[in-house]
Amino acid sequence: MAIPLILLAIIQSLLLAGGQVFLKFALQRMDSFSWTWHFWGGSIFANWQFALCGLCYGASTVLWFYIIKHFPFSQAYPMVSLSYVFGMIAAIVFFHEDVSIIKWAGVLLIMAGCYLIAK
């Protein structure tokens, strides 16, 4: 039984948005950019959020390989836009940002578009 495109796209988009969330958390903890060992060794590579960001991106990429191998590109590629939906939710939950009704209307349009493309 083949896993439907929409389910795979949701998982891939969650991983992609998760990578962005962990990247933002990592950047908030990092020192100002410099070409010093302290920055690279202590600020980036000792940052567990940065490591989780990479893991999320890596898993998302491997799943993306599977998706574009097994589904038509014209259906698969627009599904990446689901990550915008999860990004909007993450902005509210993790970063306590205000999201206007206009932005929610855009999210609903993205979801409707993904549904129509996946059919």
N, CA, C and O atoms as CSV, one atom per row, in Angstrom:
chain,resi,resn,atom,element,x,y,z
A,1,MET,N,N,0.838,-1.185,0.000
A,1,MET,CA,C,0.000,0.000,0.000
A,1,MET,C,C,0.884,1.251,0.000
A,1,MET,O,O,1.757,1.402,0.854
A,2,ALA,N,N,0.659,2.106,-0.926
A,2,ALA,CA,C,1.435,3.342,-1.020
A,2,ALA,C,C,0.935,4.364,-0.008
A,2,ALA,O,O,-0.267,4.508,0.211
A,3,ILE,N,N,1.871,5.065,0.597
A,3,ILE,CA,C,1.505,6.124,1.538
A,3,ILE,C,C,1.093,7.336,0.705
A,3,ILE,O,O,1.822,7.733,-0.205
A,4,PRO,N,N,-0.057,7.926,1.000
A,4,PRO,CA,C,-0.515,9.057,0.183
A,4,PRO,C,C,0.408,10.271,0.291
A,4,PRO,O,O,1.035,10.519,1.320
A,5,LEU,N,N,0.462,11.002,-0.797
A,5,LEU,CA,C,1.318,12.175,-0.894
A,5,LEU,C,C,1.047,13.173,0.229
A,5,LEU,O,O,1.990,13.716,0.804
A,6,ILE,N,N,-0.196,13.419,0.547
A,6,ILE,CA,C,-0.518,14.450,1.539
A,6,ILE,C,C,0.064,14.102,2.913
A,6,ILE,O,O,0.546,14.986,3.621
A,7,LEU,N,N,0.023,12.817,3.294
A,7,LEU,CA,C,0.582,12.403,4.585
A,7,LEU,C,C,2.098,12.594,4.594
A,7,LEU,O,O,2.653,13.122,5.558
A,8,LEU,N,N,2.763,12.169,3.530
A,8,LEU,CA,C,4.210,12.346,3.447
A,8,LEU,C,C,4.579,13.832,3.429
A,8,LEU,O,O,5.560,14.243,4.049
A,9,ALA,N,N,3.791,14.621,2.722
A,9,ALA,CA,C,4.060,16.061,2.646
A,9,ALA,C,C,3.894,16.726,4.005
A,9,ALA,O,O,4.652,17.635,4.345
A,10,ILE,N,N,2.921,16.289,4.778
A,10,ILE,CA,C,2.727,16.840,6.126
A,10,ILE,C,C,3.931,16.521,7.005
A,10,ILE,O,O,4.435,17.390,7.716
A,11,ILE,N,N,4.392,15.264,6.955
A,11,ILE,CA,C,5.553,14.877,7.764
A,11,ILE,C,C,6.788,15.653,7.325
A,11,ILE,O,O,7.537,16.159,8.160
A,12,GLN,N,N,6.999,15.744,6.018
A,12,GLN,CA,C,8.160,16.458,5.490
A,12,GLN,C,C,8.103,17.937,5.869
A,12,GLN,O,O,9.125,18.526,6.222
A,13,SER,N,N,6.932,18.530,5.799
A,13,SER,CA,C,6.770,19.943,6.149
A,13,SER,C,C,6.944,20.177,7.646
A,13,SER,O,O,7.491,21.201,8.054
A,14,LEU,N,N,6.484,19.240,8.460
A,14,LEU,CA,C,6.715,19.354,9.904
A,14,LEU,C,C,8.201,19.317,10.223
A,14,LEU,O,O,8.680,20.086,11.056
A,15,LEU,N,N,8.936,18.422,9.560
A,15,LEU,CA,C,10.378,18.353,9.767
A,15,LEU,C,C,11.059,19.641,9.304
A,15,LEU,O,O,11.962,20.147,9.970
A,16,LEU,N,N,10.624,20.164,8.168
A,16,LEU,CA,C,11.200,21.401,7.636
A,16,LEU,C,C,10.924,22.578,8.579
A,16,LEU,O,O,11.829,23.357,8.880
A,17,ALA,N,N,9.690,22.705,9.038
A,17,ALA,CA,C,9.346,23.782,9.976
A,17,ALA,C,C,10.057,23.580,11.309
A,17,ALA,O,O,10.493,24.546,11.936
A,18,GLY,N,N,10.174,22.328,11.743
A,18,GLY,CA,C,10.913,22.040,12.978
A,18,GLY,C,C,12.362,22.479,12.875
A,18,GLY,O,O,12.923,23.016,13.830
A,19,GLY,N,N,12.966,22.252,11.718
A,19,GLY,CA,C,14.338,22.714,11.502
A,19,GLY,C,C,14.443,24.217,11.622
A,19,GLY,O,O,15.408,24.730,12.190
A,20,GLN,N,N,13.461,24.932,11.094
A,20,GLN,CA,C,13.464,26.389,11.187
A,20,GLN,C,C,13.301,26.859,12.639
A,20,GLN,O,O,13.956,27.807,13.073
A,21,VAL,N,N,12.426,26.188,13.374
A,21,VAL,CA,C,12.213,26.549,14.785
A,21,VAL,C,C,13.496,26.337,15.577
A,21,VAL,O,O,13.914,27.215,16.331
A,22,PHE,N,N,14.130,25.164,15.408
A,22,PHE,CA,C,15.375,24.914,16.128
A,22,PHE,C,C,16.485,25.870,15.686
A,22,PHE,O,O,17.325,26.259,16.497
A,23,LEU,N,N,16.491,26.249,14.409
A,23,LEU,CA,C,17.483,27.219,13.942
A,23,LEU,C,C,17.282,28.567,14.628
A,23,LEU,O,O,18.251,29.206,15.036
A,24,LYS,N,N,16.038,28.998,14.755
A,24,LYS,CA,C,15.778,30.286,15.422
A,24,LYS,C,C,16.185,30.221,16.892
A,24,LYS,O,O,16.793,31.158,17.409
A,25,PHE,N,N,15.851,29.115,17.572
A,25,PHE,CA,C,16.279,28.955,18.962
A,25,PHE,C,C,17.807,28.980,19.063
A,25,PHE,O,O,18.365,29.615,19.958
A,26,ALA,N,N,18.474,28.288,18.143
A,26,ALA,CA,C,19.936,28.241,18.154
A,26,ALA,C,C,20.526,29.630,17.936
A,26,ALA,O,O,21.465,30.026,18.627
A,27,LEU,N,N,19.976,30.368,16.978
A,27,LEU,CA,C,20.490,31.706,16.687
A,27,LEU,C,C,20.297,32.661,17.857
A,27,LEU,O,O,21.107,33.565,18.060
A,28,GLN,N,N,19.240,32.470,18.621
A,28,GLN,CA,C,19.002,33.322,19.779
A,28,GLN,C,C,20.041,33.087,20.874
A,28,GLN,O,O,20.320,33.983,21.672
A,29,ARG,N,N,20.611,31.887,20.911
A,29,ARG,CA,C,21.606,31.549,21.935
A,29,ARG,C,C,23.029,31.840,21.495
A,29,ARG,O,O,23.941,31.851,22.322
A,30,MET,N,N,23.233,32.076,20.208
A,30,MET,CA,C,24.583,32.247,19.681
A,30,MET,C,C,25.131,33.644,19.952
A,30,MET,O,O,24.390,34.620,20.067
A,31,ASP,N,N,26.456,33.700,20.047
A,31,ASP,CA,C,27.147,34.991,20.159
A,31,ASP,C,C,27.085,35.697,18.813
A,31,ASP,O,O,26.660,35.114,17.816
A,32,SER,N,N,27.504,36.934,18.790
A,32,SER,CA,C,27.614,37.661,17.528
A,32,SER,C,C,28.622,36.957,16.635
A,32,SER,O,O,29.617,36.411,17.111
A,33,PHE,N,N,28.349,36.975,15.332
A,33,PHE,CA,C,29.194,36.262,14.385
A,33,PHE,C,C,30.626,36.776,14.416
A,33,PHE,O,O,30.874,37.981,14.446
A,34,SER,N,N,31.564,35.826,14.407
A,34,SER,CA,C,32.986,36.161,14.281
A,34,SER,C,C,33.718,34.923,13.761
A,34,SER,O,O,33.189,33.812,13.817
A,35,TRP,N,N,34.916,35.119,13.264
A,35,TRP,CA,C,35.726,34.026,12.743
A,35,TRP,C,C,36.660,33.498,13.827
A,35,TRP,O,O,37.827,33.214,13.558
A,36,THR,N,N,36.153,33.367,15.044
A,36,THR,CA,C,36.972,32.890,16.150
A,36,THR,C,C,36.567,31.473,16.536
A,36,THR,O,O,35.466,31.013,16.234
A,37,TRP,N,N,37.502,30.791,17.219
A,37,TRP,CA,C,37.204,29.437,17.691
A,37,TRP,C,C,36.060,29.468,18.710
A,37,TRP,O,O,35.235,28.555,18.748
A,38,HIS,N,N,36.015,30.495,19.516
A,38,HIS,CA,C,34.948,30.600,20.516
A,38,HIS,C,C,33.572,30.594,19.841
A,38,HIS,O,O,32.649,29.921,20.301
A,39,PHE,N,N,33.448,31.345,18.757
A,39,PHE,CA,C,32.161,31.387,18.063
A,39,PHE,C,C,31.829,30.023,17.463
A,39,PHE,O,O,30.749,29.486,17.707
A,40,TRP,N,N,32.740,29.467,16.687
A,40,TRP,CA,C,32.454,28.213,15.980
A,40,TRP,C,C,32.405,27.014,16.914
A,40,TRP,O,O,31.544,26.147,16.764
A,41,GLY,N,N,33.312,26.955,17.871
A,41,GLY,CA,C,33.339,25.803,18.773
A,41,GLY,C,C,32.337,25.891,19.896
A,41,GLY,O,O,31.689,24.903,20.242
A,42,GLY,N,N,32.209,27.068,20.465
A,42,GLY,CA,C,31.342,27.214,21.631
A,42,GLY,C,C,29.948,27.677,21.309
A,42,GLY,O,O,28.991,27.295,21.983
A,43,SER,N,N,29.821,28.493,20.292
A,43,SER,CA,C,28.523,29.087,20.007
A,43,SER,C,C,27.684,28.248,19.049
A,43,SER,O,O,26.467,28.158,19.210
A,44,ILE,N,N,28.321,27.634,18.058
A,44,ILE,CA,C,27.552,26.855,17.076
A,44,ILE,C,C,27.572,25.376,17.402
A,44,ILE,O,O,26.523,24.774,17.631
A,45,PHE,N,N,28.754,24.786,17.424
A,45,PHE,CA,C,28.841,23.332,17.506
A,45,PHE,C,C,28.541,22.779,18.889
A,45,PHE,O,O,28.356,21.570,19.032
A,46,ALA,N,N,28.488,23.609,19.896
A,46,ALA,CA,C,28.092,23.162,21.230
A,46,ALA,C,C,26.626,23.494,21.495
A,46,ALA,O,O,26.172,23.413,22.636
A,47,ASN,N,N,25.907,23.855,20.488
A,47,ASN,CA,C,24.522,24.305,20.607
A,47,ASN,C,C,23.590,23.158,20.190
A,47,ASN,O,O,23.505,22.833,19.005
A,48,TRP,N,N,22.898,22.550,21.147
A,48,TRP,CA,C,22.077,21.376,20.817
A,48,TRP,C,C,20.907,21.725,19.905
A,48,TRP,O,O,20.452,20.871,19.143
A,49,GLN,N,N,20.409,22.959,19.964
A,49,GLN,CA,C,19.331,23.356,19.056
A,49,GLN,C,C,19.826,23.396,17.612
A,49,GLN,O,O,19.082,23.066,16.688
A,50,PHE,N,N,21.074,23.798,17.419
A,50,PHE,CA,C,21.662,23.819,16.084
A,50,PHE,C,C,21.791,22.391,15.558
A,50,PHE,O,O,21.546,22.141,14.378
A,51,ALA,N,N,22.172,21.459,16.420
A,51,ALA,CA,C,22.280,20.051,16.015
A,51,ALA,C,C,20.902,19.486,15.643
A,51,ALA,O,O,20.773,18.779,14.643
A,52,LEU,N,N,19.888,19.790,16.430
A,52,LEU,CA,C,18.538,19.311,16.101
A,52,LEU,C,C,18.024,19.936,14.809
A,52,LEU,O,O,17.300,19.292,14.050
A,53,CYS,N,N,18.393,21.175,14.561
A,53,CYS,CA,C,18.045,21.836,13.302
A,53,CYS,C,C,18.590,21.016,12.138
A,53,CYS,O,O,17.865,20.734,11.184
A,54,GLY,N,N,19.854,20.636,12.211
A,54,GLY,CA,C,20.467,19.840,11.156
A,54,GLY,C,C,19.817,18.481,10.992
A,54,GLY,O,O,19.638,18.009,9.869
A,55,LEU,N,N,19.462,17.848,12.097
A,55,LEU,CA,C,18.785,16.544,12.019
A,55,LEU,C,C,17.418,16.665,11.355
A,55,LEU,O,O,17.047,15.831,10.530
A,56,CYS,N,N,16.684,17.688,11.712
A,56,CYS,CA,C,15.368,17.902,11.087
A,56,CYS,C,C,15.513,18.152,9.588
A,56,CYS,O,O,14.779,17.580,8.781
A,57,TYR,N,N,16.470,19.015,9.221
A,57,TYR,CA,C,16.694,19.295,7.800
A,57,TYR,C,C,17.128,18.037,7.053
A,57,TYR,O,O,16.677,17.784,5.936
A,58,GLY,N,N,17.998,17.257,7.671
A,58,GLY,CA,C,18.466,16.024,7.036
A,58,GLY,C,C,17.336,15.030,6.808
A,58,GLY,O,O,17.206,14.469,5.720
A,59,ALA,N,N,16.520,14.813,7.834
A,59,ALA,CA,C,15.389,13.891,7.706
A,59,ALA,C,C,14.382,14.406,6.685
A,59,ALA,O,O,13.823,13.633,5.907
A,60,SER,N,N,14.157,15.703,6.693
A,60,SER,CA,C,13.243,16.308,5.723
A,60,SER,C,C,13.745,16.096,4.297
A,60,SER,O,O,12.959,15.806,3.395
A,61,THR,N,N,15.037,16.239,4.100
A,61,THR,CA,C,15.620,16.066,2.772
A,61,THR,C,C,15.517,14.625,2.296
A,61,THR,O,O,15.184,14.378,1.136
A,62,VAL,N,N,15.795,13.680,3.169
A,62,VAL,CA,C,15.681,12.259,2.789
A,62,VAL,C,C,14.235,11.927,2.427
A,62,VAL,O,O,13.992,11.228,1.443
A,63,LEU,N,N,13.292,12.412,3.195
A,63,LEU,CA,C,11.883,12.175,2.874
A,63,LEU,C,C,11.513,12.860,1.560
A,63,LEU,O,O,10.726,12.322,0.782
A,64,TRP,N,N,12.067,14.024,1.314
A,64,TRP,CA,C,11.813,14.732,0.056
A,64,TRP,C,C,12.321,13.922,-1.134
A,64,TRP,O,O,11.679,13.882,-2.183
A,65,PHE,N,N,13.480,13.275,-0.966
A,65,PHE,CA,C,13.994,12.394,-2.024
A,65,PHE,C,C,12.944,11.340,-2.375
A,65,PHE,O,O,12.660,11.097,-3.548
A,66,TYR,N,N,12.376,10.720,-1.346
A,66,TYR,CA,C,11.367,9.685,-1.570
A,66,TYR,C,C,10.147,10.267,-2.279
A,66,TYR,O,O,9.631,9.671,-3.224
A,67,ILE,N,N,9.692,11.417,-1.827
A,67,ILE,CA,C,8.480,12.021,-2.385
A,67,ILE,C,C,8.655,12.320,-3.870
A,67,ILE,O,O,7.803,11.954,-4.680
A,68,ILE,N,N,9.755,12.981,-4.233
A,68,ILE,CA,C,9.882,13.361,-5.642
A,68,ILE,C,C,10.237,12.178,-6.537
A,68,ILE,O,O,10.092,12.261,-7.756
A,69,LYS,N,N,10.695,11.093,-5.952
A,69,LYS,CA,C,10.935,9.882,-6.750
A,69,LYS,C,C,9.627,9.162,-7.061
A,69,LYS,O,O,9.481,8.588,-8.140
A,70,HIS,N,N,8.678,9.186,-6.133
A,70,HIS,CA,C,7.477,8.369,-6.253
A,70,HIS,C,C,6.207,9.121,-6.643
A,70,HIS,O,O,5.177,8.493,-6.886
A,71,PHE,N,N,6.256,10.429,-6.706
A,71,PHE,CA,C,5.057,11.210,-7.040
A,71,PHE,C,C,5.383,12.203,-8.149
A,71,PHE,O,O,6.535,12.607,-8.307
A,72,PRO,N,N,4.375,12.595,-8.911
A,72,PRO,CA,C,4.619,13.609,-9.941
A,72,PRO,C,C,5.114,14.911,-9.307
A,72,PRO,O,O,4.584,15.363,-8.293
A,73,PHE,N,N,6.124,15.494,-9.914
A,73,PHE,CA,C,6.725,16.716,-9.384
A,73,PHE,C,C,5.704,17.847,-9.304
A,73,PHE,O,O,5.745,18.669,-8.389
A,74,SER,N,N,4.793,17.879,-10.268
A,74,SER,CA,C,3.782,18.945,-10.283
A,74,SER,C,C,2.825,18.844,-9.101
A,74,SER,O,O,2.189,19.832,-8.734
A,75,GLN,N,N,2.718,17.665,-8.507
A,75,GLN,CA,C,1.916,17.509,-7.293
A,75,GLN,C,C,2.782,17.665,-6.048
A,75,GLN,O,O,2.358,18.275,-5.066
A,76,ALA,N,N,3.978,17.123,-6.087
A,76,ALA,CA,C,4.820,17.088,-4.895
A,76,ALA,C,C,5.339,18.465,-4.505
A,76,ALA,O,O,5.278,18.844,-3.335
A,77,TYR,N,N,5.851,19.217,-5.477
A,77,TYR,CA,C,6.518,20.476,-5.139
A,77,TYR,C,C,5.610,21.486,-4.437
A,77,TYR,O,O,6.049,22.107,-3.469
A,78,PRO,N,N,4.383,21.677,-4.872
A,78,PRO,CA,C,3.525,22.629,-4.144
A,78,PRO,C,C,3.248,22.232,-2.693
A,78,PRO,O,O,2.881,23.081,-1.880
A,79,MET,N,N,3.419,20.961,-2.366
A,79,MET,CA,C,3.165,20.504,-0.998
A,79,MET,C,C,4.172,21.079,-0.005
A,79,MET,O,O,3.902,21.118,1.196
A,80,VAL,N,N,5.326,21.524,-0.493
A,80,VAL,CA,C,6.316,22.148,0.395
A,80,VAL,C,C,5.701,23.367,1.087
A,80,VAL,O,O,6.119,23.737,2.185
A,81,SER,N,N,4.718,23.984,0.450
A,81,SER,CA,C,4.100,25.175,1.042
A,81,SER,C,C,3.371,24.872,2.348
A,81,SER,O,O,3.033,25.795,3.090
A,82,LEU,N,N,3.124,23.604,2.640
A,82,LEU,CA,C,2.542,23.265,3.941
A,82,LEU,C,C,3.460,23.682,5.089
A,82,LEU,O,O,2.997,23.908,6.207
A,83,SER,N,N,4.753,23.784,4.812
A,83,SER,CA,C,5.671,24.213,5.867
A,83,SER,C,C,5.355,25.645,6.315
A,83,SER,O,O,5.648,26.012,7.453
A,84,TYR,N,N,4.757,26.458,5.429
A,84,TYR,CA,C,4.335,27.804,5.826
A,84,TYR,C,C,3.238,27.729,6.883
A,84,TYR,O,O,3.217,28.525,7.822
A,85,VAL,N,N,2.349,26.792,6.730
A,85,VAL,CA,C,1.259,26.615,7.691
A,85,VAL,C,C,1.842,26.254,9.058
A,85,VAL,O,O,1.485,26.854,10.071
A,86,PHE,N,N,2.747,25.264,9.075
A,86,PHE,CA,C,3.336,24.841,10.341
A,86,PHE,C,C,4.251,25.925,10.919
A,86,PHE,O,O,4.386,26.047,12.137
A,87,GLY,N,N,4.869,26.700,10.048
A,87,GLY,CA,C,5.686,27.825,10.511
A,87,GLY,C,C,4.849,28.883,11.208
A,87,GLY,O,O,5.274,29.461,12.208
A,88,MET,N,N,3.664,29.134,10.682
A,88,MET,CA,C,2.760,30.107,11.294
A,88,MET,C,C,2.313,29.619,12.681
A,88,MET,O,O,2.261,30.396,13.635
A,89,ILE,N,N,1.999,28.354,12.774
A,89,ILE,CA,C,1.602,27.788,14.064
A,89,ILE,C,C,2.775,27.848,15.047
A,89,ILE,O,O,2.588,28.185,16.216
A,90,ALA,N,N,3.983,27.522,14.573
A,90,ALA,CA,C,5.171,27.575,15.431
A,90,ALA,C,C,5.448,28.997,15.911
A,90,ALA,O,O,5.880,29.191,17.047
A,91,ALA,N,N,5.204,29.993,15.059
A,91,ALA,CA,C,5.418,31.387,15.454
A,91,ALA,C,C,4.552,31.752,16.654
A,91,ALA,O,O,4.971,32.498,17.539
A,92,ILE,N,N,3.345,31.215,16.663
A,92,ILE,CA,C,2.428,31.494,17.771
A,92,ILE,C,C,2.827,30.708,19.017
A,92,ILE,O,O,2.942,31.272,20.106
A,93,VAL,N,N,3.037,29.409,18.850
A,93,VAL,CA,C,3.276,28.522,19.994
A,93,VAL,C,C,4.630,28.777,20.644
A,93,VAL,O,O,4.713,28.897,21.866
A,94,PHE,N,N,5.694,28.859,19.845
A,94,PHE,CA,C,7.043,28.931,20.407
A,94,PHE,C,C,7.574,30.350,20.583
A,94,PHE,O,O,8.363,30.609,21.491
A,95,PHE,N,N,7.145,31.271,19.720
A,95,PHE,CA,C,7.715,32.615,19.747
A,95,PHE,C,C,6.709,33.681,20.154
A,95,PHE,O,O,7.030,34.869,20.182
A,96,HIS,N,N,5.479,33.249,20.471
A,96,HIS,CA,C,4.427,34.123,21.000
A,96,HIS,C,C,4.171,35.341,20.111
A,96,HIS,O,O,3.981,36.455,20.600
A,97,GLU,N,N,4.170,35.108,18.804
A,97,GLU,CA,C,3.915,36.178,17.846
A,97,GLU,C,C,2.417,36.325,17.612
A,97,GLU,O,O,1.661,35.360,17.725
A,98,ASP,N,N,2.001,37.533,17.286
A,98,ASP,CA,C,0.610,37.787,16.939
A,98,ASP,C,C,0.420,37.528,15.446
A,98,ASP,O,O,1.232,37.951,14.623
A,99,VAL,N,N,-0.654,36.833,15.111
A,99,VAL,CA,C,-0.949,36.524,13.710
A,99,VAL,C,C,-2.327,37.091,13.392
A,99,VAL,O,O,-3.320,36.745,14.032
A,100,SER,N,N,-2.370,37.964,12.397
A,100,SER,CA,C,-3.627,38.630,12.045
A,100,SER,C,C,-4.562,37.686,11.287
A,100,SER,O,O,-4.153,36.627,10.813
A,101,ILE,N,N,-5.806,38.092,11.187
A,101,ILE,CA,C,-6.818,37.319,10.468
A,101,ILE,C,C,-6.476,37.211,8.988
A,101,ILE,O,O,-6.796,36.206,8.353
A,102,ILE,N,N,-5.837,38.220,8.437
A,102,ILE,CA,C,-5.421,38.186,7.035
A,102,ILE,C,C,-4.393,37.074,6.812
A,102,ILE,O,O,-4.449,36.361,5.811
A,103,LYS,N,N,-3.462,36.935,7.745
A,103,LYS,CA,C,-2.465,35.873,7.631
A,103,LYS,C,C,-3.128,34.499,7.747
A,103,LYS,O,O,-2.737,33.564,7.048
A,104,TRP,N,N,-4.128,34.371,8.622
A,104,TRP,CA,C,-4.846,33.100,8.731
A,104,TRP,C,C,-5.613,32.799,7.445
A,104,TRP,O,O,-5.727,31.642,7.040
A,105,ALA,N,N,-6.137,33.843,6.807
A,105,ALA,CA,C,-6.809,33.634,5.518
A,105,ALA,C,C,-5.811,33.086,4.499
A,105,ALA,O,O,-6.148,32.196,3.719
A,106,GLY,N,N,-4.599,33.608,4.501
A,106,GLY,CA,C,-3.558,33.088,3.613
A,106,GLY,C,C,-3.229,31.638,3.900
A,106,GLY,O,O,-3.039,30.847,2.976
A,107,VAL,N,N,-3.159,31.282,5.174
A,107,VAL,CA,C,-2.901,29.887,5.558
A,107,VAL,C,C,-4.017,28.978,5.040
A,107,VAL,O,O,-3.747,27.893,4.523
A,108,LEU,N,N,-5.259,29.416,5.178
A,108,LEU,CA,C,-6.380,28.613,4.673
A,108,LEU,C,C,-6.310,28.443,3.156
A,108,LEU,O,O,-6.624,27.370,2.641
A,109,LEU,N,N,-5.907,29.473,2.447
A,109,LEU,CA,C,-5.757,29.366,0.998
A,109,LEU,C,C,-4.645,28.393,0.616
A,109,LEU,O,O,-4.786,27.628,-0.338
A,110,ILE,N,N,-3.543,28.423,1.357
A,110,ILE,CA,C,-2.456,27.467,1.109
A,110,ILE,C,C,-2.949,26.041,1.316
A,110,ILE,O,O,-2.684,25.164,0.493
A,111,MET,N,N,-3.666,25.807,2.410
A,111,MET,CA,C,-4.173,24.468,2.698
A,111,MET,C,C,-5.156,24.017,1.629
A,111,MET,O,O,-5.122,22.861,1.208
A,112,ALA,N,N,-6.026,24.907,1.188
A,112,ALA,CA,C,-6.986,24.568,0.141
A,112,ALA,C,C,-6.251,24.247,-1.161
A,112,ALA,O,O,-6.609,23.301,-1.862
A,113,GLY,N,N,-5.235,25.026,-1.478
A,113,GLY,CA,C,-4.464,24.769,-2.684
A,113,GLY,C,C,-3.769,23.426,-2.638
A,113,GLY,O,O,-3.761,22.709,-3.638
A,114,CYS,N,N,-3.189,23.067,-1.514
A,114,CYS,CA,C,-2.530,21.758,-1.370
A,114,CYS,C,C,-3.539,20.622,-1.519
A,114,CYS,O,O,-3.247,19.600,-2.139
A,115,TYR,N,N,-4.705,20.806,-0.957
A,115,TYR,CA,C,-5.756,19.789,-1.099
A,115,TYR,C,C,-6.126,19.596,-2.565
A,115,TYR,O,O,-6.226,18.463,-3.035
A,116,LEU,N,N,-6.330,20.685,-3.283
A,116,LEU,CA,C,-6.709,20.596,-4.691
A,116,LEU,C,C,-5.612,19.980,-5.544
A,116,LEU,O,O,-5.898,19.207,-6.459
A,117,ILE,N,N,-4.375,20.309,-5.258
A,117,ILE,CA,C,-3.253,19.749,-6.026
A,117,ILE,C,C,-3.078,18.260,-5.756
A,117,ILE,O,O,-2.747,17.498,-6.664
A,118,ALA,N,N,-3.300,17.845,-4.513
A,118,ALA,CA,C,-3.101,16.442,-4.148
A,118,ALA,C,C,-4.183,15.519,-4.698
A,118,ALA,O,O,-3.987,14.306,-4.756
A,119,LYS,N,N,-5.318,16.076,-5.099
A,119,LYS,CA,C,-6.411,15.245,-5.606
A,119,LYS,C,C,-6.096,14.660,-6.954
A,119,LYS,O,O,-6.916,13.935,-7.519
